[in-house]
Amino acid sequence: MKSLITRWHADHVHFSRLLDLLKQQVAEFHDDGEPDYNLMLDIVSYLREYGDRVHHPLEDAAFELLVLRAPELRLPVNRLKQEHRAIAIAGEELVGLLNGIIGDAVIARDKVEAAAALYLAYYRHHLATEERDILPRAARLLDEHDWKSVARTVPPQPDPLFGTMQGTGYRNLRDALNQHA
């Protein structure tokens, strides 16, 4: 089941591509341009739908087992689990702001820019920490039984954007990713 590590790394690469695209849209704010709010909403919605509800819970389960094998990782693992919650809350706030803008609410640009910048900073730091400090240790320390236990934590769900069973829900986001490949 080391395939979960491979899958998580692939997810992190995908998430990074999405964060790059979000960063480009946030740069439009900074340059007094007109970002694509629907695209921004699609990015954060996907990261919440798949990242917060599938990817992070699986990681949390692996992290618990990792701490049993390497107790010295308790503090960094607890920090990462807390970051999962902070990322979810920051994403929820950003989605609310973007939905407001799309619904013609008057929202200060600097408020949306700050919320997006915070989300980007949290997520980027989080991905880098996992890739550098945690995933390599998990690959070495967790055994086949551990990985099977982790896999049972969350029912298998296809990735709605990067998976093989892509629906129409993220068509515009897929097109944007293809244009920025």
C-alpha positions in Angstrom: 0.0 0.0 0.0 3.0 2.3 -0.4 0.9 3.5 -3.3 -0.8 5.9 -0.9 2.6 7.7 -0.5 2.8 7.9 -4.3 -0.8 9.1 -4.5 -0.2 11.7 -1.9 2.9 13.0 -3.6 0.9 13.2 -6.9 -1.9 15.0 -5.1 0.7 17.5 -3.7 2.0 18.1 -7.2 -1.6 18.7 -8.4 -2.4 20.9 -5.5 0.7 22.9 -6.2 -0.4 23.5 -9.8 -3.7 24.7 -8.6 -2.1 27.0 -6.0 0.1 28.4 -8.9 -3.1 29.1 -10.8 -4.7 30.7 -7.8 -1.6 32.8 -7.2 -1.8 34.1 -10.8 -5.4 35.2 -10.1 -4.4 36.9 -6.9 -1.7 38.7 -8.7 -4.5 40.3 -10.8 -5.9 41.8 -7.6 -2.5 43.2 -6.8 -2.2 44.7 -10.3 -5.7 46.2 -10.1 -6.8 43.7 -12.8 -9.9 41.6 -12.9 -9.3 38.1 -11.8 -11.5 35.2 -12.8 -13.6 34.7 -9.6 -15.3 31.6 -10.9 -11.9 30.0 -11.6 -10.7 31.0 -8.2 -13.8 29.5 -6.7 -13.4 26.3 -8.7 -9.8 26.0 -7.4 -10.7 26.4 -3.8 -13.8 24.3 -4.1 -11.8 21.4 -5.5 -9.2 21.7 -2.8 -11.9 21.7 -0.2 -13.9 18.9 -1.8 -11.0 16.5 -2.5 -8.2 17.9 -0.3 -10.0 18.5 2.9 -12.5 15.6 2.7 -10.4 12.8 1.1 -6.6 13.6 1.1 -6.2 15.1 4.5 -8.3 12.5 6.5 -6.1 9.7 5.0 -3.0 11.6 5.9 -4.3 12.2 9.4 -4.8 8.4 9.8 -1.3 7.7 8.6 0.1 10.4 10.9 -1.4 8.7 13.9 0.3 5.4 13.0 3.5 7.3 12.3 3.6 8.8 15.8 3.3 5.3 17.2 6.4 4.2 15.3 8.3 7.5 15.9 7.0 9.3 19.0 9.5 12.2 18.4 7.2 13.2 15.4 4.2 13.9 17.7 4.8 17.7 17.7 5.3 18.1 13.9 2.4 15.7 13.2 0.1 17.5 15.6 1.1 20.8 13.9 0.3 19.3 10.4 -3.1 18.1 11.6 -3.8 21.5 13.0 -2.8 23.0 9.7 -5.3 20.7 8.0 -8.0 22.4 10.1 -6.6 25.9 9.5 -6.5 25.3 5.7 -10.1 24.1 5.8 -11.2 27.2 7.7 -9.2 29.6 5.5 -10.7 27.8 2.4 -14.2 28.2 3.8 -13.7 31.9 4.3 -12.3 32.4 0.9 -15.2 30.4 -0.7 -17.6 32.7 1.1 -15.9 35.8 -0.1 -15.8 34.5 -3.7 -19.4 33.4 -3.7 -20.3 36.9 -2.4 -18.4 38.6 -5.3 -19.9 36.3 -7.8 -23.3 37.1 -6.3 -22.6 40.8 -6.8 -21.9 41.6 -3.1 -19.7 44.6 -2.6 -16.5 43.2 -0.9 -13.3 45.1 -0.5 -10.6 43.8 -2.9 -8.0 43.9 -0.1 -10.1 41.6 2.0 -10.3 39.0 -0.8 -6.7 39.4 -1.7 -5.6 39.0 2.0 -7.8 35.8 2.4 -6.4 34.3 -0.8 -2.8 35.2 0.2 -3.3 33.6 3.6 -4.8 30.4 2.1 -1.9 30.2 -0.4 0.7 30.7 2.4 -0.9 28.1 4.7 -1.2 25.5 1.9 2.3 26.0 0.4 4.0 25.8 3.7 2.0 22.7 4.6 2.8 20.9 1.4 6.5 21.6 1.7 6.6 20.4 5.3 4.8 17.1 4.5 7.0 16.4 1.4 10.3 17.2 3.2 9.7 15.9 6.7 6.8 13.5 6.9 6.1 11.5 3.8 9.7 10.1 3.5 9.5 8.9 7.2 6.0 7.4 6.6 7.3 5.5 3.6 10.1 4.0 5.7 8.3 3.4 8.9 4.8 2.2 8.1 4.2 -1.4 7.0 1.6 -3.0 4.8 -0.8 -3.6 7.6 -0.6 0.1 8.5 -1.3 1.2 4.9 -4.3 -1.1 4.7 -5.6 0.4 8.0 -5.1 3.9 6.6 -6.9 3.0 3.3 -9.9 1.9 5.2 -10.2 5.3 7.0 -12.0 7.0 4.1 -14.1 5.2 1.5 -12.4 5.2 -1.9 -13.4 8.3 -3.8 -12.3 9.2 -7.3 -10.4 12.5 -7.8 -13.0 14.7 -9.6 -10.4 16.8 -11.3 -7.3 14.7 -11.9 -8.7 11.2 -11.6 -9.7 8.8 -14.4 -13.5 9.4 -13.9 -13.6 13.1 -14.5 -17.0 14.6 -14.6 -18.1 17.9 -16.0 -18.0 19.8 -12.7 -14.5 21.1 -13.2 -14.4 21.5 -16.9 -13.4 25.2 -16.8 -10.7 24.5 -14.3 -9.3 21.6 -16.4 -9.2 23.9 -19.4 -7.4 26.6 -17.4 -4.8 24.0 -16.2 -4.3 22.8 -19.8 -3.7 26.4 -20.9 -1.1 26.9 -18.2 0.7 23.6 -18.5 
